[in-house]
Amino acid sequence: MANEIGTTLLNSLTGSTFDIGNMAKVLAEAEVAGPKAILENNQEKVTTELDALKYLQSNLNAFNTYVNALSSPDLFSQKTASSSNSDIVSVTASSSANLASFQIESKQLAQAHTQVANKVYSSASDTVSSGTLQLSVGGQTHDITVDSSNNTLEGLQKVINNGDYGVTASIINNGSGYQMMFTSKQTGLASEVSVSGLSDFDTDGLTTTANAQDAVMVLNGLTVTSSTNQFDEVIEGVSFQLNSASPGTPQSISIGQDSENIMDSVKSFVDVYNQLDTILDELGSYNTDDLTQAELDSEEYQYYGDLAGSSLLRSVRSQISEAMSGTIGELSGNYNSLATIGLSLNRDGSMSLDEETLSAVMNSNMSAVSSLFSKGGTSDDPLINVLSGNERTETGSYDLDITQLAERATVSGGAVTTTGDQKVAGSGLTDVNAALEIAAGASFDLTLGAGPTTTIDLSSIAGTYSTKEDVAAAIQAQIDVNSMNATIAYDTAQGRFEISSNTGEGALTLSNVSGLSNQGFSTTDYAGEDLIDLTSGASFDVSIDGSTSTSLSLAAGRYTLSELASGMTNSINSSTDVQAAGGSVSISTDGGILSISSNRYGSSSDVTLTNFSGLANGGLSADLTDVGQNVDGTITTSSGTLNIGAYADATDGRKVKISDFAVISGNDAEVRGLEFEVLGGVTGARGTITYAQGFASTVEETINNLFADDTGLISQRISSLTDKSSEYDDRATEIDAKYEQLLLKYQLQFSALQSILSSSEQTRDYLTATFSNNNNN
């Protein structure tokens, strides 16, 4: 540097002048060169390590996405569902479905009831007769006042469609005039629409253009009906959808384990693990002899050897390897290590998979595979399901003691008062078209009270009728011919034919029934059910599960106890207020009384029935109210005992989710985040809940811990290097500032020297000139 400065100084002397800028720059650079070289070297080291760690971080996070898939027990409970012809029957299955196969025959699709008024109008604005229009759907009757404010086709349509009457009104242009069409908003046999009260419609009548009918499927020989084409509650976890009717052609349905998806997930995990193993090798490699210069310069090998000798890299590799080694102590039986299901770690650090072994274990014991990979729990009590846990839930076995089971709110009426008369009901119709046909040779024996048994021969009326009401009228005529005081009718609310003894006739039985299967009487003998008289109609106020109290009514009539239960159930569950609260009820007739229960469990379950009118014969007169209760008890860990009642679910009191902040004896509870449900059973000791962490879950937790904000090995190192890089940037700024100061100083000094030299040059020139003149003289 000294030679460089000297050379620059000599070269700058041209006619007694300096290159001030260049001289100042050289001297300033010389003074900061040492510290700057050290700093740049340190910066390069920090940047190299920091970039390599960020590269490692991105690859570990990518690997963790594959680990995450295997760490969830949901993956191993997924089911596949297939149909031999999804255009006829499609099927879906949730994780709760059992492995099974079925034969499904789609006999009939659900259909809404449609009636068209026969009267034809010249325009949509024509006047209709005034009065009180009665719309009845599924046993619920609504009165609509028709007067000068709405007595046109368009006005009536608007009133109906703007109201909550269960019917859609349409004005149909048939090409030669306009007719009013009434269609139930719901499909199903019980959605039949009845229209009456206006002379226009009563006089000319209505024509049924589409029958109300349930969807009908035959499941492994058992006939099942639904008001819609969706069958969600026939088999737990399985939903069938009828897409078209194909009577007589069964379709094969299969519910299986989603083994293919699990196998793909495991294979992807192995592949990505081996890629990560290669990346760790390359980051820590000292030897670049096997790489060409072009490879070293390529992006693929950009970080090759950048963490060679790093203790952090060795620790990361060791932690991941340790997380996948050994056995899981909480797991009993033959499957407690990865090797037992075909996964092995090789000596070179790579992983290999024996697909045949894994496949065999999945086929025989999928829960074992799930436990080996995921984090989850089991219970030795079949009525206790462990639902989940989280990162705070510690592995181990915990004793459960139940002191209180969850209950639904339930209220019960008193003893019912019957009339002494009885009713016999056929089953719900599955083929509404067949129901219109009375078979040749049909007959039944009818007995009323203590009177003689009379054979009702229907041979003379065999044939096909227009409506179910016409069928009932034809059979009624034969009953009357035989002087039997009984009435047959079609119950639109329940979609069935019923025969009742007239008032005062007493008990009723049917025997030797033949040829009436089309009408739902498919067995030989039927015993009558006692009738309850609600001749004045009935009403009551109801609130379910916190819903707004609403008033409901039942039509006047004579009901069996089961019919009364069904009518009240439909009325309550159809209430918009009850539905808005997510509530619903079930009503039983056990012991000959009505018991109304919320379908919800726990303290948010409540049933309140008040203001009964006309229901005294049904045992309902005094106000009734009840609130459910949550499950309660204790769970015991090595730290002590924790009460679980405070952690019961707000909407399902059978479920318990222990808080992430739960403590036992002042310490964090080992069972924080544990979620389970108690579905019944008895109070007292209920066995053990075992919570285990599978290998994938352990690896996921290990990687997450590496990047924890305060304690993560990699996150702390990245933070430290980032801080150091920032410090070096500040130091570089200081050196640059010092360089600028030195540059200015030397510029000033050389400027002063230049001024002195310039002055000396002038003096020399003057003296030279002076002495030269004297010599000439």
KAHU-V114413 format. One record per residue. N is the residue number from 1. RES is the residue in one small letter. PHI is phi as a letter, one per 30 degrees, with the letter a starting at -180 (* if undefined). BURIAL is b if it has 16 or more other ideal C-beta (glycine too) atoms within 10 Angstrom, else e. Layout:
N_RES_PHI_BURIAL ; N_RES_PHI_BURIAL
This chain:
1_m_*_e ; 2_a_d_e ; 3_n_d_e ; 4_e_d_e ; 5_i_d_e ; 6_g_d_e ; 7_t_e_e ; 8_t_d_b ; 9_l_d_e ; 10_l_d_e ; 11_n_d_e ; 12_s_d_b ; 13_l_d_e ; 14_t_b_e ; 15_g_i_e ; 16_s_i_e ; 17_t_b_e ; 18_f_c_b ; 19_d_d_b ; 20_i_e_b ; 21_g_d_e ; 22_n_d_e ; 23_m_d_b ; 24_a_d_b ; 25_k_d_b ; 26_v_d_b ; 27_l_d_b ; 28_a_d_b ; 29_e_d_e ; 30_a_d_e ; 31_e_d_b ; 32_v_c_b ; 33_a_d_e ; 34_g_d_e ; 35_p_e_e ; 36_k_d_b ; 37_a_d_e ; 38_i_d_e ; 39_l_d_b ; 40_e_d_e ; 41_n_d_e ; 42_n_d_e ; 43_q_d_b ; 44_e_d_e ; 45_k_d_e ; 46_v_d_b ; 47_t_d_e ; 48_t_d_e ; 49_e_d_b ; 50_l_d_b ; 51_d_d_e ; 52_a_d_b ; 53_l_d_b ; 54_k_d_e ; 55_y_d_b ; 56_l_d_b ; 57_q_e_b ; 58_s_d_e ; 59_n_d_b ; 60_l_d_b ; 61_n_d_e ; 62_a_d_e ; 63_f_d_b ; 64_n_d_b ; 65_t_d_e ; 66_y_d_b ; 67_v_d_b ; 68_n_e_b ; 69_a_d_b ; 70_l_d_b ; 71_s_d_b ; 72_s_c_b ; 73_p_d_b ; 74_d_d_e ; 75_l_e_b ; 76_f_d_b ; 77_s_c_b ; 78_q_d_e ; 79_k_c_b ; 80_t_c_b ; 81_a_b_b ; 82_s_b_e ; 83_s_b_b ; 84_s_d_e ; 85_n_a_e ; 86_s_d_e ; 87_d_d_e ; 88_i_c_b ; 89_v_b_b ; 90_s_c_b ; 91_v_b_b ; 92_t_b_e ; 93_a_b_b ; 94_s_c_e ; 95_s_d_e ; 96_s_d_e ; 97_a_d_b ; 98_n_c_e ; 99_l_d_e ; 100_a_a_e ; 101_s_b_e ; 102_f_b_b ; 103_q_c_e ; 104_i_c_b ; 105_e_c_b ; 106_s_d_b ; 107_k_d_b ; 108_q_a_b ; 109_l_c_b ; 110_a_d_b ; 111_q_b_b ; 112_a_d_b ; 113_h_d_b ; 114_t_b_b ; 115_q_b_b ; 116_v_c_b ; 117_a_d_b ; 118_n_d_e ; 119_k_d_b ; 120_v_c_e ; 121_y_c_b ; 122_s_d_e ; 123_s_a_e ; 124_a_d_e ; 125_s_c_e ; 126_d_d_b ; 127_t_d_e ; 128_v_c_b ; 129_s_d_e ; 130_s_d_b ; 131_g_k_b ; 132_t_c_e ; 133_l_d_b ; 134_q_c_e ; 135_l_c_b ; 136_s_c_b ; 137_v_b_b ; 138_g_h_b ; 139_g_i_b ; 140_q_c_b ; 141_t_c_b ; 142_h_b_e ; 143_d_c_e ; 144_i_b_b ; 145_t_d_e ; 146_v_c_b ; 147_d_b_e ; 148_s_d_e ; 149_s_d_e ; 150_n_b_b ; 151_n_d_b ; 152_t_b_b ; 153_l_e_b ; 154_e_d_e ; 155_g_d_b ; 156_l_d_b ; 157_q_e_b ; 158_k_d_e ; 159_v_d_b ; 160_i_d_b ; 161_n_d_e ; 162_n_d_e ; 163_g_c_e ; 164_d_c_e ; 165_y_c_b ; 166_g_i_b ; 167_v_b_b ; 168_t_c_b ; 169_a_c_b ; 170_s_b_e ; 171_i_c_b ; 172_i_c_e ; 173_n_c_e ; 174_n_d_e ; 175_g_j_e ; 176_s_b_e ; 177_g_l_e ; 178_y_b_b ; 179_q_b_b ; 180_m_c_b ; 181_m_c_b ; 182_f_c_b ; 183_t_b_b ; 184_s_d_b ; 185_k_d_e ; 186_q_c_b ; 187_t_d_b ; 188_g_j_b ; 189_l_d_b ; 190_a_d_b ; 191_s_c_b ; 192_e_d_b ; 193_v_c_b ; 194_s_b_b ; 195_v_b_b ; 196_s_a_e ; 197_g_j_b ; 198_l_c_b ; 199_s_d_e ; 200_d_e_b ; 201_f_d_b ; 202_d_d_e ; 203_t_d_e ; 204_d_d_e ; 205_g_i_e ; 206_l_b_b ; 207_t_c_e ; 208_t_d_b ; 209_t_c_e ; 210_a_b_e ; 211_n_d_b ; 212_a_d_b ; 213_q_a_b ; 214_d_d_b ; 215_a_d_b ; 216_v_b_b ; 217_m_b_b ; 218_v_c_b ; 219_l_c_b ; 220_n_h_e ; 221_g_j_e ; 222_l_c_e ; 223_t_d_e ; 224_v_b_b ; 225_t_c_b ; 226_s_a_b ; 227_s_d_b ; 228_t_b_e ; 229_n_d_b ; 230_q_c_e ; 231_f_c_b ; 232_d_c_e ; 233_e_c_e ; 234_v_d_e ; 235_i_b_b ; 236_e_e_e ; 237_g_i_b ; 238_v_c_b ; 239_s_b_b ; 240_f_c_b ; 241_q_b_b ; 242_l_d_b ; 243_n_c_e ; 244_s_a_e ; 245_a_d_b ; 246_s_b_b ; 247_p_e_e ; 248_g_i_e ; 249_t_b_e ; 250_p_d_b ; 251_q_c_b ; 252_s_d_e ; 253_i_c_b ; 254_s_b_e ; 255_i_c_b ; 256_g_b_e ; 257_q_d_b ; 258_d_d_b ; 259_s_d_b ; 260_e_d_e ; 261_n_d_e ; 262_i_d_b ; 263_m_d_e ; 264_d_d_e ; 265_s_d_b ; 266_v_d_b ; 267_k_d_e ; 268_s_d_e ; 269_f_d_b ; 270_v_d_b ; 271_d_d_e ; 272_v_d_b ; 273_y_d_b ; 274_n_d_b ; 275_q_d_e ; 276_l_d_b ; 277_d_d_b ; 278_t_d_e ; 279_i_d_b ; 280_l_d_b ; 281_d_e_e ; 282_e_d_b ; 283_l_d_b ; 284_g_c_b ; 285_s_d_b ; 286_y_c_e ; 287_n_c_e ; 288_t_c_e ; 289_d_d_e ; 290_d_d_e ; 291_l_c_b ; 292_t_d_e ; 293_q_d_e ; 294_a_d_e ; 295_e_d_e ; 296_l_d_e ; 297_d_d_e ; 298_s_d_e ; 299_e_d_e ; 300_e_d_e ; 301_y_c_b ; 302_q_d_e ; 303_y_c_b ; 304_y_d_b ; 305_g_i_b ; 306_d_d_b ; 307_l_c_b ; 308_a_d_e ; 309_g_i_e ; 310_s_d_b ; 311_s_d_e ; 312_l_d_b ; 313_l_d_b ; 314_r_d_e ; 315_s_d_e ; 316_v_d_b ; 317_r_d_b ; 318_s_d_e ; 319_q_d_e ; 320_i_d_b ; 321_s_d_e ; 322_e_d_e ; 323_a_d_b ; 324_m_c_b ; 325_s_c_e ; 326_g_i_e ; 327_t_b_e ; 328_i_c_b ; 329_g_d_e ; 330_e_d_b ; 331_l_c_b ; 332_s_c_e ; 333_g_j_e ; 334_n_d_e ; 335_y_c_b ; 336_n_b_b ; 337_s_b_b ; 338_l_d_b ; 339_a_d_e ; 340_t_d_b ; 341_i_c_b ; 342_g_j_b ; 343_l_c_b ; 344_s_b_e ; 345_l_c_b ; 346_n_d_e ; 347_r_d_e ; 348_d_d_e ; 349_g_j_b ; 350_s_d_e ; 351_m_c_b ; 352_s_b_e ; 353_l_b_b ; 354_d_c_e ; 355_e_d_e ; 356_e_d_e ; 357_t_d_e ; 358_l_d_b ; 359_s_d_b ; 360_a_d_e ; 361_v_d_b ; 362_m_d_b ; 363_n_d_e ; 364_s_c_e ; 365_n_a_e ; 366_m_d_b ; 367_s_d_e ; 368_a_d_b ; 369_v_d_b ; 370_s_e_b ; 371_s_d_b ; 372_l_d_b ; 373_f_c_b ; 374_s_c_b ; 375_k_c_b ; 376_g_a_b ; 377_g_b_b ; 378_t_b_b ; 379_s_b_b ; 380_d_d_e ; 381_d_c_b ; 382_p_d_e ; 383_l_c_b ; 384_i_b_b ; 385_n_c_b ; 386_v_d_b ; 387_l_c_e ; 388_s_a_b ; 389_g_a_b ; 390_n_b_e ; 391_e_d_e ; 392_r_c_b ; 393_t_d_b ; 394_e_d_b ; 395_t_d_b ; 396_g_l_b ; 397_s_c_b ; 398_y_b_b ; 399_d_d_e ; 400_l_c_b ; 401_d_b_b ; 402_i_c_b ; 403_t_c_e ; 404_q_a_e ; 405_l_d_b ; 406_a_d_b ; 407_e_b_b ; 408_r_d_b ; 409_a_d_b ; 410_t_b_b ; 411_v_b_b ; 412_s_b_b ; 413_g_d_b ; 414_g_c_e ; 415_a_d_e ; 416_v_d_b ; 417_t_c_e ; 418_t_c_b ; 419_t_d_b ; 420_g_j_e ; 421_d_d_b ; 422_q_b_b ; 423_k_b_b ; 424_v_c_b ; 425_a_b_b ; 426_g_d_b ; 427_s_d_b ; 428_g_d_b ; 429_l_d_b ; 430_t_c_b ; 431_d_b_b ; 432_v_d_b ; 433_n_d_e ; 434_a_d_e ; 435_a_d_b ; 436_l_d_b ; 437_e_c_b ; 438_i_c_b ; 439_a_d_b ; 440_a_d_e ; 441_g_i_e ; 442_a_d_b ; 443_s_a_b ; 444_f_a_b ; 445_d_c_b ; 446_l_b_b ; 447_t_b_b ; 448_l_c_b ; 449_g_h_e ; 450_a_c_e ; 451_g_d_e ; 452_p_d_e ; 453_t_d_e ; 454_t_c_b ; 455_t_d_e ; 456_i_c_b ; 457_d_d_e ; 458_l_c_b ; 459_s_e_e ; 460_s_d_e ; 461_i_c_e ; 462_a_e_e ; 463_g_k_e ; 464_t_c_e ; 465_y_c_b ; 466_s_d_e ; 467_t_b_e ; 468_k_d_b ; 469_e_d_e ; 470_d_d_e ; 471_v_d_b ; 472_a_d_b ; 473_a_d_e ; 474_a_d_b ; 475_i_d_b ; 476_q_e_e ; 477_a_d_e ; 478_q_d_b ; 479_i_d_b ; 480_d_d_e ; 481_v_e_e ; 482_n_c_e ; 483_s_h_e ; 484_m_c_b ; 485_n_d_b ; 486_a_b_b ; 487_t_b_b ; 488_i_c_b ; 489_a_b_b ; 490_y_c_b ; 491_d_d_b ; 492_t_d_b ; 493_a_d_b ; 494_q_c_b ; 495_g_i_b ; 496_r_a_b ; 497_f_d_b ; 498_e_b_b ; 499_i_b_b ; 500_s_b_b ; 501_s_d_b ; 502_n_d_e ; 503_t_e_e ; 504_g_i_e ; 505_e_d_b ; 506_g_i_b ; 507_a_d_b ; 508_l_b_b ; 509_t_b_b ; 510_l_c_b ; 511_s_b_e ; 512_n_h_e ; 513_v_d_b ; 514_s_b_e ; 515_g_i_b ; 516_l_c_b ; 517_s_d_b ; 518_n_d_b ; 519_q_c_b ; 520_g_j_b ; 521_f_c_b ; 522_s_c_e ; 523_t_c_e ; 524_t_d_e ; 525_d_b_e ; 526_y_b_b ; 527_a_c_e ; 528_g_d_b ; 529_e_c_b ; 530_d_d_b ; 531_l_c_b ; 532_i_c_b ; 533_d_d_b ; 534_l_c_b ; 535_t_d_e ; 536_s_c_e ; 537_g_i_e ; 538_a_a_b ; 539_s_a_e ; 540_f_a_b ; 541_d_c_e ; 542_v_b_b ; 543_s_b_b ; 544_i_b_b ; 545_d_h_b ; 546_g_i_e ; 547_s_d_b ; 548_t_d_e ; 549_s_d_e ; 550_t_b_e ; 551_s_c_e ; 552_l_b_b ; 553_s_b_e ; 554_l_b_b ; 555_a_d_e ; 556_a_d_e ; 557_g_l_b ; 558_r_c_b ; 559_y_c_b ; 560_t_d_b ; 561_l_d_b ; 562_s_d_e ; 563_e_d_b ; 564_l_d_b ; 565_a_d_b ; 566_s_d_b ; 567_g_d_b ; 568_m_d_b ; 569_t_d_b ; 570_n_d_b ; 571_s_d_b ; 572_i_d_b ; 573_n_d_b ; 574_s_d_b ; 575_s_d_b ; 576_t_d_e ; 577_d_d_b ; 578_v_d_b ; 579_q_d_e ; 580_a_d_e ; 581_a_d_b ; 582_g_i_e ; 583_g_c_b ; 584_s_a_b ; 585_v_b_b ; 586_s_b_e ; 587_i_b_b ; 588_s_c_e ; 589_t_b_b ; 590_d_d_e ; 591_g_i_e ; 592_g_i_e ; 593_i_b_b ; 594_l_d_b ; 595_s_b_b ; 596_i_c_b ; 597_s_b_b ; 598_s_d_b ; 599_n_d_e ; 600_r_c_b ; 601_y_c_b ; 602_g_j_b ; 603_s_d_b ; 604_s_d_b ; 605_s_d_b ; 606_d_b_b ; 607_v_b_b ; 608_t_b_b ; 609_l_b_b ; 610_t_b_e ; 611_n_h_e ; 612_f_d_b ; 613_s_b_e ; 614_g_i_b ; 615_l_c_b ; 616_a_d_b ; 617_n_d_b ; 618_g_d_b ; 619_g_i_b ; 620_l_b_b ; 621_s_b_e ; 622_a_d_e ; 623_d_e_e ; 624_l_b_b ; 625_t_a_e ; 626_d_a_b ; 627_v_b_e ; 628_g_d_b ; 629_q_b_b ; 630_n_d_b ; 631_v_d_b ; 632_d_b_b ; 633_g_l_b ; 634_t_b_b ; 635_i_b_b ; 636_t_c_b ; 637_t_c_b ; 638_s_d_e ; 639_s_d_b ; 640_g_k_e ; 641_t_c_e ; 642_l_b_b ; 643_n_d_e ; 644_i_c_b ; 645_g_e_b ; 646_a_d_e ; 647_y_c_b ; 648_a_d_b ; 649_d_d_b ; 650_a_d_e ; 651_t_c_e ; 652_d_b_b ; 653_g_d_b ; 654_r_d_b ; 655_k_c_b ; 656_v_b_b ; 657_k_b_b ; 658_i_d_b ; 659_s_d_e ; 660_d_d_e ; 661_f_c_e ; 662_a_d_b ; 663_v_b_e ; 664_i_b_b ; 665_s_h_e ; 666_g_i_e ; 667_n_c_e ; 668_d_e_e ; 669_a_d_b ; 670_e_d_b ; 671_v_c_b ; 672_r_e_b ; 673_g_i_b ; 674_l_d_b ; 675_e_b_b ; 676_f_a_b ; 677_e_b_b ; 678_v_c_b ; 679_l_c_e ; 680_g_k_e ; 681_g_j_e ; 682_v_b_e ; 683_t_d_e ; 684_g_j_e ; 685_a_d_e ; 686_r_b_b ; 687_g_i_b ; 688_t_b_b ; 689_i_c_b ; 690_t_c_b ; 691_y_c_b ; 692_a_b_b ; 693_q_c_b ; 694_g_d_b ; 695_f_d_b ; 696_a_d_b ; 697_s_d_b ; 698_t_d_b ; 699_v_d_b ; 700_e_e_b ; 701_e_d_b ; 702_t_d_b ; 703_i_d_b ; 704_n_d_b ; 705_n_d_b ; 706_l_d_b ; 707_f_c_b ; 708_a_e_e ; 709_d_e_e ; 710_d_c_e ; 711_t_b_e ; 712_g_d_b ; 713_l_d_b ; 714_i_d_b ; 715_s_d_b ; 716_q_d_b ; 717_r_d_b ; 718_i_d_b ; 719_s_d_e ; 720_s_d_e ; 721_l_d_b ; 722_t_d_e ; 723_d_d_e ; 724_k_d_b ; 725_s_d_b ; 726_s_d_e ; 727_e_d_e ; 728_y_d_b ; 729_d_d_e ; 730_d_d_e ; 731_r_d_b ; 732_a_d_e ; 733_t_d_e ; 734_e_d_e ; 735_i_d_b ; 736_d_d_e ; 737_a_d_e ; 738_k_d_e ; 739_y_e_b ; 740_e_d_e ; 741_q_d_e ; 742_l_d_b ; 743_l_e_b ; 744_l_d_e ; 745_k_d_e ; 746_y_d_b ; 747_q_d_b ; 748_l_d_e ; 749_q_d_e ; 750_f_d_b ; 751_s_d_e ; 752_a_d_e ; 753_l_d_e ; 754_q_d_b ; 755_s_d_e ; 756_i_d_e ; 757_l_d_b ; 758_s_d_e ; 759_s_d_e ; 760_s_d_e ; 761_e_d_e ; 762_q_d_e ; 763_t_d_e ; 764_r_d_e ; 765_d_d_e ; 766_y_d_e ; 767_l_d_e ; 768_t_d_e ; 769_a_d_e ; 770_t_d_e ; 771_f_d_e ; 772_s_d_e ; 773_n_d_e ; 774_n_d_e ; 775_n_d_e ; 776_n_d_e ; 777_n_d_e
